Structure formats: C-alpha cells, structure tokens
Amino acid sequence: MIAARPLPSAETKNRNPMLTNMRKASQHWLGKIILSVVFVFLIAGVAIFGVEEFFRAGSTSSVATVGKTSISAEAVRSAYQNQLQRYQSQTRRSLTPDQARALGIDRQVLAQLVSEASLDQQTATLGLSIPDAAVLRAIREEKSFQGANGQFDPALFFQTLQRAGINETTFVREQRAVAARLQLAEAVASDLHVPEALREAVHRYTTERRAVAAVMLPPSVVGAIPAPTDEALKAYYDENKYAFRAAETRAVNLLVLDPQAMAKPDAVSQEDIAKRYEADKAKYGTPERRTIQQIVFPDEASAEAARKTIEANEAPFEAVAAQNGADAKNLTLGTLTKAELFDKPVADAAFALPKDTVSQPVKGRFGTVLLRVTAIEPETLKPLADVQADIAKTIALERATDGIEAAHDAIEDARANTKPLADIAKERNLPLVSSASMSAQGIDAEGKLVEGIPDRDTTLAALFRAEVGGDNEALRTKSGGYVWYDVTNIDRAHDKPFDSVRDEVAARWKTAETERLLAAKAKELTDRLDKGETLEAVAQSAGLTVETVSDIARNQPKGDLTADVVNRIFATPVDKSASAEAGERRAVFKVTAATMPAYVSGSPADAAIAKRFEAALADDVLGEYIGEVQKSVGITVNQTAFRRAIGGEY
C-alpha cells in the first residue's frame, strides 16, 4: 500500500515540495492529467480564510463513473469549453462542434477527466488526504501572493481573487484532490532511472552526422518524352481511374426558418421601445467606477492611529502604507465598479468616500483597512435616441423567436400534406436555397460556394445521408431556427469517361513517365557506382556536376537535399550508393562518411538525455498504473449525457 507522506516543513532544503511538484507537473503529460485547473494556486485555500461561496455549482448529472467517483456534466462541459478555447486561441480560428469532434477534442477531455477520476478513486481507497494546514501553508509560501517584504499579502491575494472570480469552495476541493493526485503520482512514478543502453542509443541517433558526394538529375536528363499512343493513355487511365473520379453531387432544396430573418424591427412601436429602455437602463450605460487604494492593518487601533497620522499631515498615505509593509505596486486595488468589490463593507465605504480623502477604519474580510479614492469615473447613460434601433431589433428578435415553434408546426402540417418546400417558402415569404448540383463541401457545378446554408457542416452531412424522396426531419439550428431539406436527385460518384479527361490523363501520364525514366537513369548511375566507377566519372558522362555535402543531420534538409533524400542517406551504409526523389529532380549520391562524438556516460549531454526521457518514462508508468486502476474499479460512460454536455445534440 502507498502511504501518504507528510509535507516537509518550511525549514527543509526544498522549502515546499508541493508547490515545486505542481509547477514541474505542468510541463508534461503527467501534469496535464493531474493539474485539472488552470490556476493551480490561485485560490487554493480561500475557504480557510473564511470567504463565502460566490458561485453555485452547476448540474450534478453524471456523465461517467470510475469506481465510486462520478464525473458530472458540468465538469465535462467546463473542461471541454476550456480545451476548445485553448485550441482556438492557439490556431486563431473558430471550430464548429463537428470539427472539434473530428479532431477528437471531446474524447481527449473525457479521457483526461477519467484519468483524474481514476487517481481520485485510488487516493480515496488509500486514504490519502491533504490537511488544511498544508493547503494554507502552500498559499502563504506562494511567491505570487507575497509582497515586497516577502510575506503573504492578503490584499494581493484579494486582488487576484477579484480578477479570477473563482468558485472558491469548488476550487479548494479540487486543490486538495490535485495535491493528493500528485502525492500518489510521485509515489508511483518518481525516481525512475533511464537505462544507459537507451541513453547511448539516443546519443548515437541524435549526434550522428553524414557526408555525401551527390549529383542532381533534372528531368531534362531523360530527353524528350515521345507522345503517348491512345493505347498507352487508355492503359494509364485504367490503372489510375481513382485519380479521374467525379465526386458525388446532389440536387437539393432547403427551406430556412431563422429568427433573424423573421424579425421585423419596423413593427415594434415607440411605446414598447421606451418601456424596454426604462427597464434595461443598466445595459445602455456604464456604472460608476473608482480607483481605490487600500492599506491592511492587523487591528482597528493600528488603523485608527495611521488615519490620524495621515489626517495630521505627519505622513502621506503612501508612506504609511510602506511603514506597514505594503508593496507600492499593490497599493491600488484597481479601477472598479461597486459590484466588482466582493467585500461589501469595503465596497460601501469606498463608494461613499469623496475623492482624495481617507476613510475611517473599515473591518473587511481580510483585516481592518484604510481606503482612499484617487479617481472617480461617473456613471454614463446613452440617450434613447442612440439605442432605440438596437432595442427594436432585440424586441423583434424575441418576438420572432417566440413565434418559431408556431411557424414550425405550420410548416410541418404543410409538409404532411405533401406540399413542396418551394411552395411553402413562397407562401410564407421564407428563403429557399436550391442547387441543381452540389458537392458534399457545398460547392456548385461552377465551383462556387452555395450561399445561405445554415450550420454548414451539420446541414451538409445530413443532406448527404438523405435519400431522394426521403421523409427528413427538420434540423434545429444554433440560432434557434429550423431547416427543412429535400434531395431531388443524386449523381453518385463515378469514373469520368476517358474522352472527357483525355488531356488530364495525358498530362499525368507524361509526369509519371518522366519520373519512371528518371528513376531508371538514377539506377543506371548507381549500378555503375557500385561496380567501382567514381562519381566524378559517372557525373561527367551524364553532363552533371558533383556536389559535396557534409555535416548532414538526421531529418533535416540541407541545400538541394530534401528531407526524403536525407532520410535515404541515413538508411544507406557508408561507401554505398543510392538515389531518392527530390521534387521534380532525383538525387544520386554516395555516402562518404558517418561520424559521431564518443558517448560519455554521466556527461552534461548524457544528463540532458536522461532528463528528457525521465518524464516519458514517468508518463508510461503512470499511464499503466491508471489503466490497471480503471480495470479493477470499472468505468461506465453515459454517451447520451456526454453528447449533451459538450453540445452534441441540439
């Protein structure tokens, strides 16, 4: 059994291994499994300091169960959205749900959550737990929360909390789980040694360098290609019909019911606009914001004494703050609205203060404080005339959305009476998208994108699953509307007739014939080299120039040598010849040398290899351990709940 080890004291050499391990864990796959929260120590002990829960947890429905540990729909939804946002931020492009699923983001998230739950299940079985004192010590020793004097700064901690807006109860619970997972993972996968045989093999692979003498054969070396006969073209066409296939196309009609299209802003009365403006005034302006400074004191007496010092002009506010150990950089809480100050007594006092005056001592959640307001931004309100167009659009869209279901039912009734979509669209003044020939990518016969198709990926996929005359259910769109579709003709994927693609076949045949003759010429030259002729003599006979290339590294192109050529060079023994394709040309080469520095066990380079592979070994061992835990406790996944959690169903 793996026993929980107590955290070392602050006086030990490694001052806080829990913090150190959490930082290290974020650098590889092990950390991605274990660290399930973005800000590892942001609010890691808020409940210990007495802050109440700011937000309430979401749905408690279970998506998966690992042993006795359940994974809620809210946890899946949150993790999926976070991962999706990270991916979109990195790639700088948005993803549709279908694209995200194609990339496997949903499966990655579920696998990560199942792995975390597996560790949680095992930590519970083994009785591993992190005491309050350890979590509290971790927060106080975290440098991000320390002021200029090196001590824990409640004001700085409070500012971080305000910016993050984290549910501290849930976060504290998760942090305890994170720390317990790390203790378990460290016991399972720490102190793994990379074998010397592996280190030496990696050294040889990464440090080997090669030199070659090479000639580059251009297409012109094979001479003019005679025109092909019809028989040769037809034979090439028959052997490569896959290259000349026409993709499936369909003739389709789509009836789109969209709230945005149905909305009629001009039909909204001025009276309704004025009523909405009065009810939602907060939306059309900005609340008052104040730049607030704060000094924290251990008790009310100290705060009162400091206030009197400031009022008597014996010392300015900043000097008093410095005397009490406050960092000048963290003196200002920020320019905030009253709602952004979670500490109600502080908020009330700050927004009652005149500018540039010091408050009476205020008993806040993190101690007694003195406040000063250095700037005030008054609230603003846009006049009705500036926003009435937007209000009219909002009301019109709401009304259209409310009427969507009635319109849906009316259209369904018309469909039940076999009325064509074109007639329904005309009667109800709705947009109809028609295409006589559309590909699965939504491209028409002229190569143009068919416009007006809502939720393209989902709708196109449904169109190409349907059959002619099929009774297709309406698709629910992301905008809250519907789309009905009929397939009126299907032109299945087929081989294009030879006569219609003869010119394309001829061009491809010529390219393939050039490549074949070039490869044959290269083989002829390498055969001569293998029989003992020098590369210089072979090159001269072909009217080519020899190029000497040295210091070639594995998998790295160099000069005219492409990555494929380099890989072929490393697959060829020294003093042997070979050839490889290099774009439109072909390289013929002889490997003249292979060198590598001697392997020295324990050298800095060897230590770097060991360090690099330690994480990979730990990943493998921990992965095997998690797999065994999952086998022993069992895993169940509610696929319907999973799809709903990630928005897989409308």
C-alpha positions in Angstrom: 0.0 0.0 0.0 1.2 3.5 -0.8 1.2 5.6 2.4 0.7 9.4 2.4 3.8 11.2 3.3 3.7 14.4 5.3 4.8 17.6 3.6 8.3 18.7 4.8 8.4 21.8 7.0 9.3 25.2 5.7 12.9 24.8 7.1 13.7 21.8 4.9 16.0 22.2 1.9 13.2 22.0 -0.6 11.0 24.6 1.1 7.7 23.5 -0.3 7.8 20.3 -2.5 4.1 20.5 -3.0 4.4 23.8 -4.8 7.6 22.7 -6.6 5.9 19.5 -7.8 2.9 21.3 -9.0 5.0 23.7 -11.1 7.0 20.8 -12.5 3.9 18.8 -13.3 2.5 21.4 -15.6 5.4 20.8 -18.0 4.5 17.4 -19.4 1.6 14.9 -19.9 1.7 13.8 -16.3 0.9 17.3 -15.2 -1.9 17.7 -17.8 -3.6 14.7 -16.2 -3.0 15.8 -12.6 -3.5 19.5 -12.8 -7.1 19.9 -13.9 -7.4 23.6 -13.0 -5.8 26.4 -15.0 -4.6 28.5 -12.0 -3.0 25.9 -9.7 -2.6 28.1 -6.7 -4.8 31.0 -7.5 -7.4 30.5 -4.8 -6.1 27.3 -3.3 -7.4 27.9 0.2 -10.0 30.6 0.1 -12.4 28.8 2.3 -9.8 28.5 5.0 -9.7 32.3 5.1 -13.5 32.5 5.6 -14.6 33.7 2.2 -18.1 32.6 1.4 -19.0 30.8 -1.8 -19.5 33.3 -4.6 -21.0 31.0 -7.2 -23.0 27.8 -7.0 -22.1 24.5 -8.7 -23.9 23.5 -11.9 -25.6 20.3 -12.9 -25.0 17.2 -10.8 -26.0 14.7 -13.5 -23.3 12.1 -14.1 -21.6 11.6 -17.5 -19.2 8.9 -16.3 -18.3 6.9 -13.3 -14.9 5.5 -12.3 -15.5 3.1 -9.4 -17.4 5.2 -6.9 -16.1 8.5 -8.4 -18.6 10.3 -10.7 -17.8 12.9 -13.4 -20.6 15.5 -13.6 -22.0 17.0 -16.8 -20.8 20.4 -15.5 -17.2 19.2 -15.1 -17.3 17.8 -18.7 -18.8 20.9 -20.1 -16.4 23.3 -18.4 -13.3 21.2 -19.3 -14.5 20.9 -22.9 -15.1 24.6 -23.3 -11.7 25.4 -21.8 -9.9 23.0 -24.1 -11.9 24.3 -27.1 -11.0 27.9 -26.2 -7.3 27.0 -25.8 -7.2 25.3 -29.2 -9.0 28.2 -30.9 -6.6 30.7 -29.3 -3.6 28.7 -30.5 -4.8 28.1 -34.0 -6.5 31.5 -34.3 -9.6 30.0 -35.9 -13.0 29.0 -34.7 -14.2 25.4 -34.7 -17.7 24.0 -35.3 -18.8 21.2 -33.0 -18.3 18.7 -35.9 -14.8 20.0 -36.5 -14.0 19.7 -32.7 -15.3 16.2 -32.7 -13.3 15.3 -35.8 -10.1 16.5 -34.0 -11.0 14.3 -31.0 -11.2 17.2 -28.5 -14.3 15.7 -26.9 -12.5 12.3 -26.5 -9.4 13.9 -25.1 -11.3 15.8 -22.5 -13.2 12.7 -21.4 -10.0 10.7 -21.2 -8.4 13.3 -19.1 -11.3 13.5 -16.7 -11.5 9.7 -16.4 -7.8 9.6 -15.7 -8.2 12.2 -12.9 -11.2 10.4 -11.5 -9.1 7.2 -11.5 -6.4 8.8 -9.4 -9.1 10.3 -7.1 -10.6 6.9 -6.7 -7.3 5.4 -5.8 -6.3 8.2 -3.4 -9.7 7.7 -1.6 -9.0 3.9 -1.4 -5.6 4.5 0.0 -6.8 7.2 2.4 -4.5 10.0 1.0 -5.6 13.4 2.1 -4.1 16.9 2.4 -4.8 18.7 5.7 -5.9 22.3 6.0 -2.5 23.4 7.4 -0.7 22.1 4.3 -3.0 23.9 1.9 -2.8 27.1 3.9 1.0 26.9 4.1 1.1 26.4 0.3 -0.8 29.6 -0.2 1.2 31.6 2.3 4.5 30.4 0.7 3.4 31.0 -2.9 5.6 33.9 -4.1 2.8 35.2 -6.3 0.9 36.2 -3.2 3.8 37.8 -1.3 4.5 41.5 -1.1 7.8 43.3 -1.2 8.7 42.2 2.3 8.4 38.5 1.3 5.3 38.0 3.5 1.9 36.8 2.4 -0.1 39.9 1.4 -3.9 39.5 1.9 -4.6 42.5 -0.3 -2.6 41.0 -3.2 -4.4 37.7 -2.7 -7.7 39.5 -2.7 -6.9 41.3 -5.9 -6.1 38.0 -7.6 -9.4 36.6 -6.4 -11.3 39.5 -7.7 -9.8 39.2 -11.1 -10.4 35.5 -11.3 -13.9 35.3 -10.0 -13.4 31.7 -8.9 -15.8 29.5 -7.0 -13.6 29.0 -4.0 -15.5 26.1 -2.4 -15.2 24.0 -5.6 -11.6 25.2 -6.2 -10.4 24.3 -2.7 -12.0 20.9 -3.0 -10.2 20.5 -6.4 -6.9 21.7 -5.0 -7.0 19.0 -2.3 -7.6 16.4 -5.0 -4.7 17.9 -7.1 -2.3 17.6 -4.2 -3.4 14.1 -3.4 -3.0 13.1 -7.0 0.5 14.5 -7.0 1.4 12.5 -3.9 0.1 9.3 -5.4 1.8 10.0 -8.8 5.1 10.8 -7.1 5.0 7.5 -5.2 4.2 5.6 -8.4 6.4 7.3 -10.9 9.2 9.2 -9.2 12.9 8.2 -9.1 12.8 6.3 -12.4 16.2 5.9 -14.0 16.8 6.0 -17.8 18.8 2.9 -18.7 22.3 3.6 -20.1 21.6 1.5 -23.2 18.7 3.8 -24.1 20.8 6.9 -23.4 23.6 5.7 -25.6 21.1 4.8 -28.4 19.6 8.2 -28.3 23.1 9.8 -28.3 24.0 7.9 -31.4 20.8 8.7 -33.2 20.8 12.4 -32.5 24.6 13.2 -32.9 25.4 11.2 -36.0 26.4 13.3 -39.0 27.0 12.1 -42.5 28.8 13.4 -45.6 27.9 12.6 -49.3 29.0 13.2 -52.8 25.9 13.8 -54.9 24.6 14.7 -58.3 21.1 16.1 -59.0 19.3 14.7 -62.1 16.9 17.2 -63.7 14.0 15.9 -65.8 15.9 17.1 -68.9 18.4 14.3 -68.5 15.9 11.7 -69.8 15.4 13.8 -73.0 12.2 14.5 -74.9 9.2 12.2 -74.0 7.6 10.8 -77.1 3.9 11.5 -77.4 1.9 8.6 -76.0 -0.3 6.3 -78.0 -4.0 6.0 -77.4 -3.4 2.5 -76.1 -0.8 3.8 -73.6 -3.1 6.6 -72.4 -6.0 4.2 -72.0 -3.9 1.7 -70.1 -2.7 4.5 -67.8 -6.3 5.6 -67.3 -7.5 2.1 -66.5 -4.7 1.7 -63.9 -5.4 5.0 -62.3 -9.1 5.5 -62.5 -9.2 6.7 -58.9 -7.5 9.9 -60.0 -10.2 10.7 -62.5 -13.4 10.1 -60.4 -16.2 12.6 -60.2 -17.4 13.2 -56.6 -21.0 12.6 -55.7 -23.3 15.6 -56.2 -26.9 16.2 -55.2 -29.8 18.4 -56.3 -31.3 19.9 -53.1 -33.8 22.3 -51.8 -33.6 23.8 -48.3 -36.2 25.9 -46.5 -34.7 28.0 -43.8 -36.7 29.3 -40.8 -34.4 31.7 -39.0 -35.4 34.1 -36.2 -33.1 36.8 -37.6 -34.8 36.7 -41.0 -38.3 36.6 -39.4 -37.6 39.6 -37.1 -39.4 42.8 -38.1 -37.8 45.7 -36.2 -40.1 48.3 -38.0 -43.2 46.7 -36.5 -42.0 47.4 -32.9 -43.8 50.5 -31.5 -42.1 53.5 -29.9 -44.0 52.8 -26.7 -42.6 49.3 -26.5 -39.1 50.6 -27.2 -39.4 53.3 -24.4 -40.6 50.7 -21.9 -37.7 48.4 -22.6 -35.3 51.3 -22.3 -36.6 52.2 -18.9 -36.5 48.5 -17.7 -32.9 47.9 -19.0 -31.2 51.2 -18.5 -28.2 49.5 -17.0 -27.4 47.9 -20.4 -27.1 51.2 -22.1 -24.5 52.9 -19.9 -21.6 52.2 -17.6 -21.8 52.2 -13.7 -19.6 54.5 -11.7 -16.0 53.3 -11.3 -13.5 54.3 -8.7 -9.7 53.9 -8.4 -9.3 52.6 -4.8 -6.2 52.3 -2.6 -6.1 50.1 0.5 -3.8 49.6 3.5 -4.4 46.5 5.6 -3.8 46.6 9.4 -3.8 43.8 12.0 -6.4 45.6 14.2 -8.6 48.6 14.4 -6.4 50.5 16.8 -3.4 50.4 14.4 -5.7 51.6 11.5 -7.1 54.5 13.6 -3.6 55.6 14.6 -2.4 55.6 11.0 -5.5 57.5 9.9 -4.8 60.3 12.4 -1.2 60.4 11.2 -2.4 61.0 7.7 -5.1 63.5 8.7 -2.5 65.5 10.7 -0.2 65.6 7.6 2.5 63.9 9.6 3.0 61.3 6.8 1.3 60.8 3.4 -0.9 57.7 2.6 1.9 56.1 0.6 4.4 56.4 3.5 2.0 54.9 6.0 1.5 52.0 3.6 5.2 51.4 3.3 5.7 51.6 7.1 3.1 48.8 7.3 4.9 46.6 4.8 2.6 47.2 1.8 4.2 47.0 -1.6 3.7 50.2 -3.5 2.8 48.2 -6.7 -0.1 46.5 -4.9 -1.4 49.6 -3.1 -4.1 50.2 -5.6 -6.9 47.6 -5.9 -7.8 48.8 -9.3 -10.4 51.0 -11.0 -13.6 49.1 -10.1 -17.3 49.2 -10.0 -19.0 48.7 -6.7 -20.2 45.2 -7.9 -16.7 44.2 -8.6 -15.7 44.6 -4.9 -16.8 41.3 -3.3 -16.1 42.6 0.2 -19.3 44.5 0.9 -18.1 46.7 3.9 -15.1 47.8 1.8 -17.4 48.5 -1.2 -19.9 50.5 0.8 -17.1 52.6 2.4 -15.2 53.2 -0.9 -18.2 54.3 -2.8 -19.2 56.7 -0.1 -15.8 58.5 0.1 -15.1 61.8 -1.5 -12.2 61.9 -3.9 -8.7 62.0 -2.2 -10.0 61.5 1.3 -9.0 58.7 3.7 -11.8 56.5 5.2 -12.4 55.6 8.8 -11.1 52.1 9.7 -13.2 49.5 7.8 -13.4 46.0 9.1 -13.2 43.9 5.9 -12.9 40.1 5.3 -9.1 40.2 5.3 -8.5 42.6 8.1 -9.1 46.2 9.1 -8.3 48.6 6.2 -7.9 52.3 5.4 -9.2 53.3 2.0 -8.6 56.2 -0.3 -10.3 57.0 -3.6 -7.9 58.7 -6.1 -10.2 58.9 -9.2 -13.9 58.7 -9.9 -15.4 57.9 -13.3 -19.1 58.9 -13.2 -21.8 56.6 -14.5 -22.9 57.1 -18.1 -26.2 56.5 -19.9 -26.8 56.6 -23.6 -29.9 58.6 -24.7 -32.8 56.6 -26.0 -32.3 58.1 -29.5 -28.9 56.4 -29.7 -30.1 52.9 -28.8 -33.7 52.7 -30.0 -32.7 50.9 -33.2 -30.9 48.2 -31.3 -33.8 47.9 -28.8 -36.2 47.5 -31.7 -34.0 44.7 -33.2 -33.8 43.0 -29.8 -37.6 43.1 -29.3 -38.3 42.0 -32.8 -35.9 39.0 -32.5 -37.5 38.0 -29.2 -40.9 38.0 -30.8 -39.6 36.1 -33.8 -38.1 33.5 -31.5 -41.3 33.2 -29.6 -43.1 32.6 -32.9 -40.7 30.0 -34.2 -42.5 27.0 -32.8 -45.8 28.1 -34.2 -44.2 28.6 -37.6 -42.5 25.2 -37.3 -45.8 23.4 -36.6 -47.5 25.2 -39.6 -44.7 24.1 -41.9 -44.8 20.6 -40.6 -48.5 20.4 -41.3 -47.9 21.6 -44.9 -45.2 19.0 -45.3 -47.6 16.3 -44.1 -49.9 17.4 -46.9 -47.0 16.8 -49.4 -46.7 20.5 -50.2 -43.2 21.1 -51.9 -40.7 23.3 -50.0 -40.7 25.8 -52.8 -44.4 26.4 -52.4 -44.2 26.7 -48.6 -41.3 29.2 -49.0 -43.3 31.3 -51.4 -46.4 31.3 -49.2 -44.6 32.3 -46.0 -42.0 34.6 -47.6 -39.1 32.4 -46.4 -35.7 31.9 -48.1 -35.3 28.8 -50.2 -31.8 27.6 -51.0 -31.7 25.5 -54.2 -28.9 23.8 -56.1 -29.1 21.5 -59.1 -25.7 20.0 -58.4 -23.9 20.5 -55.1 -20.9 18.6 -53.6 -20.5 17.4 -50.1 -18.4 20.5 -49.4 -21.3 22.8 -50.6 -19.7 23.7 -53.9 -21.9 24.0 -57.0 -21.2 22.9 -60.6 -19.4 26.2 -61.4 -17.1 25.7 -58.4 -18.8 28.4 -56.3 -19.8 28.1 -52.7 -23.6 27.7 -52.3 -24.7 30.5 -50.0 -27.4 30.6 -47.4 -26.9 27.1 -45.8 -27.1 27.4 -42.0 -24.8 25.4 -39.8 -23.0 24.2 -42.9 -21.1 21.2 -41.5 -24.1 19.7 -39.8 -26.6 20.5 -42.6 -24.3 19.2 -45.4 -23.7 16.0 -43.6 -27.5 15.5 -43.2 -28.0 16.2 -46.9 -25.6 13.6 -47.9 -27.1 11.0 -45.6 -30.6 11.5 -47.0 -32.2 9.7 -50.0 -34.4 11.0 -52.8 -38.0 11.3 -51.6 -37.0 10.6 -48.0 -39.1 11.9 -45.1 -36.4 14.0 -43.4 -36.8 15.6 -40.0 -36.2 19.3 -39.8 -32.7 20.2 -38.3 -32.6 22.6 -35.4 -30.1 25.4 -36.0 -27.8 27.0 -33.5 -29.7 30.3 -33.9 -32.8 28.7 -32.6 -34.5 28.1 -36.0 -35.1 25.2 -38.3 -34.1 24.0 -41.7 -36.1 21.5 -43.9 -34.4 19.8 -46.8 -35.3 17.6 -49.8 -32.9 15.7 -52.1 -34.4 15.7 -55.6 -31.6 13.9 -57.4 -28.3 12.1 -56.6 -25.5 11.8 -59.1 -23.3 9.1 -57.4 -19.6 9.2 -57.5 -18.4 7.7 -60.8 -15.4 7.3 -63.1 -15.2 10.1 -65.6 -15.3 8.8 -69.2 -11.9 8.6 -70.8 -12.8 11.0 -73.6 -13.8 13.7 -71.1 -10.5 13.6 -69.3 -8.1 12.7 -72.1 -6.0 15.9 -71.7 -5.7 15.4 -68.0 -4.7 11.8 -68.5 -2.0 12.8 -71.0 -0.5 15.3 -68.6 -0.4 12.8 -65.7 1.0 10.1 -68.0 3.8 12.4 -69.1 4.7 13.3 -65.4 4.6 9.6 -64.4 6.7 8.6 -67.5 9.3 11.3 -66.7 9.6 10.1 -63.1 9.9 6.4 -64.3 12.7 7.3 -66.8 14.4 9.5 -64.2 14.4 6.6 -61.7 15.7 4.2 -64.3 18.5 6.7 -65.2 19.4 7.0 -61.5 19.5 3.2 -61.1 21.8 3.0 -64.1 24.2 5.5 -62.5 24.1 3.9 -59.0 24.8 0.5 -60.6 27.9 1.9 -62.2 29.0 3.4 -58.9 28.5 0.1 -57.2 30.8 -1.5 -59.8 33.6 0.8 -58.9 33.3 3.8 -61.1 33.9 7.2 -59.4 31.1 9.6 -59.0 33.1 12.2 -60.9 33.4 9.9 -64.0 29.7 9.0 -63.8 28.6 12.6 -63.5 30.9 13.7 -66.4 29.4 11.1 -68.7 25.9 12.4 -67.9 26.9 16.1 -68.1 26.3 16.7 -64.4 28.2 18.4 -61.6 29.3 16.7 -58.4 28.4 18.4 -55.1 30.0 17.5 -51.8 27.8 18.0 -48.7 28.9 17.4 -45.2 27.6 17.7 -41.6 24.2 16.3 -42.6 21.9 15.8 -39.6 19.1 13.3 -39.5 15.6 14.5 -40.6 17.0 18.0 -41.5 17.0 19.0 -45.2 20.2 20.7 -46.4 20.7 22.6 -49.6 19.3 20.7 -52.5 18.9 17.6 -50.3 15.3 17.3 -49.2 14.2 15.6 -46.0 13.3 12.4 -48.0 16.8 12.4 -49.5 18.4 12.9 -46.1 16.4 10.0 -44.7 17.6 7.8 -47.5 21.2 8.9 -46.9 20.9 7.7 -43.3 19.4 4.4 -44.5 22.4 3.8 -46.8 25.7 2.3 -45.5 28.9 4.2 -45.8 30.7 3.8 -49.2 27.4 2.7 -50.7 25.3 4.5 -53.3 21.6 5.1 -53.7 19.1 7.6 -55.1 16.0 9.4 -53.9 13.3 11.7 -55.3 13.9 15.4 -54.7 10.9 17.2 -56.0 11.0 17.2 -59.8 14.6 16.1 -59.7 16.3 13.0 -58.4 19.4 12.8 -56.3 22.1 10.2 -56.9 24.6 10.0 -54.0 27.4 8.1 -52.4 27.7 8.1 -48.6 31.4 9.1 -47.9 31.5 9.3 -44.1 29.5 8.9 -40.9 30.8 10.5 -37.7 29.6 10.9 -34.2 31.2 12.1 -30.9 32.0 9.4 -28.4 29.4 8.6 -25.8 30.4 9.6 -22.3 28.2 8.3 -19.5 27.5 11.0 -16.9 28.4 13.9 -19.2 26.2 17.0 -19.4 24.8 15.8 -22.7 24.1 12.4 -21.2 22.4 14.0 -18.3 20.3 16.1 -20.6 19.1 12.9 -22.4 18.3 11.3 -19.1 16.3 14.3 -18.0 14.4 14.4 -21.3 13.4 10.8 -21.1 12.6 10.7 -17.3 9.2 12.4 -18.0 8.4 10.0 -20.8 9.2 7.0 -18.5 7.1 8.5 -15.8 4.2 9.1 -18.2 4.4 5.4 -19.3 4.5 4.0 -15.8 1.7 6.3 -14.5 -0.4 5.5 -17.6 0.0 1.8 -16.9 -0.9 2.3 -13.3 -4.0 4.3 -14.2 -5.0 1.7 -16.7 -4.8 -1.0 -14.0 -6.8 1.1 -11.6 -9.5 1.6 -14.3 -9.6 -2.2 -15.0 -10.0 -3.0 -11.3 -12.7 -0.5 -10.4 -14.6 -0.3 -13.7 -15.6 2.6 -15.9 -19.1 3.4 -17.2 -19.9 6.3 -19.6 -23.3 7.6 -20.4 -22.9 8.5 -24.0 -26.1 10.4 -24.3 -25.3 12.6 -21.3 -21.7 13.0 -22.7 -23.0 14.3 -26.0 -25.4 16.7 -24.3 -22.7 18.0 -22.0 -20.5 19.0 -24.9 -23.4 20.3 -27.0 -23.5 17.4 -29.3 -27.3 17.5 -29.5 -29.5 20.5 -30.4 
